[in-house]
């Protein structure tokens, strides 16, 4: 079942990866380092405001969708969510307007205005997608995600090339695609909620669940990308551009793979939890943890191994040298953060202890600010990188140690060790592969690394890979 779901969500993950890589490749060449830095700052500001204002309603749309359907109250659930989205989107636009008013740089201000235009459209689309995921409508979710990611990338890149909008172009491209999807999904949600009404009784539990989720995610964004504002303060927008370029390749790649794995495992864990089946919950969570690490760990290792040729191929000449230095560390932080967000945090979301999770995330977020204040003036851009890795590790320890008391998530350590062994074998062979530079080196090392990892995973029987392969071969032989 897990494999079938992974295959169903694969197009969405692939589209996200292509759009992320394509954006870094195109924008680091079409924009100057300072303009790319302004784009990264606007994106971070938009992410924090959106998360604080709107994500709570999207989280409630996902978490309570199954219960509402079982109770025959899906129409009321949708109408209530839509009303909450309208209010929260208004708040988000107001907050972004305040950010725009206090911004002094005209280029950054235009980028922020373009980012604000997405606030009226994205909530409806994202909430619809959360309910698609909750109801396990895999094909629809993947199709809409592909349209959104590829469409926004294509239009945004075209505008950056031809329109002179600079760092505002990607946001205008996203707004164009969101407008189409908002019409499609909004009309569908309205039809599905026919005869439904806004239910005041639902607001309080939705707020109680969703607001702490939003606060925790906002703190995670502050930990994830808030250091860009610290970099801009101490080192300037050019340094932000370099940092964002390396981050856009390493963190986005690993993060998208984690989202892909979690999209398959998360709804299965929630279903087992709702049925109050602790043993089934442990079994499903163990499978989810193995799958996540089996996919994300080799990706992070591979990115670290090919950082130099990857930066030569993907990043503009003005930014690639420093970006190559930070890619291995950001790949590691992306792996830790992916495991925190998409596995460890499930314990708090399933048990509805999201407020506790938000409180715990304050500690690494504050620690990140303190470390950046110390390390950025001392050792420059790498100070932000080291701070990020250290604070993600702190978040992992905190959430894992507390979360185990609230939900029985499994920790399949034997499988983790096998995955680590397969990654180590891949690293040894790739390091021995000749460095010829550029695209040939990237392709050679990527192919060699993937081949070695697959062979090592079969040899170590990672997540039962060898047994599954043997069974597949036997079934195929019987059919023949």
Beta strands, then each sheet from edge to edge (+ up, - down):
end
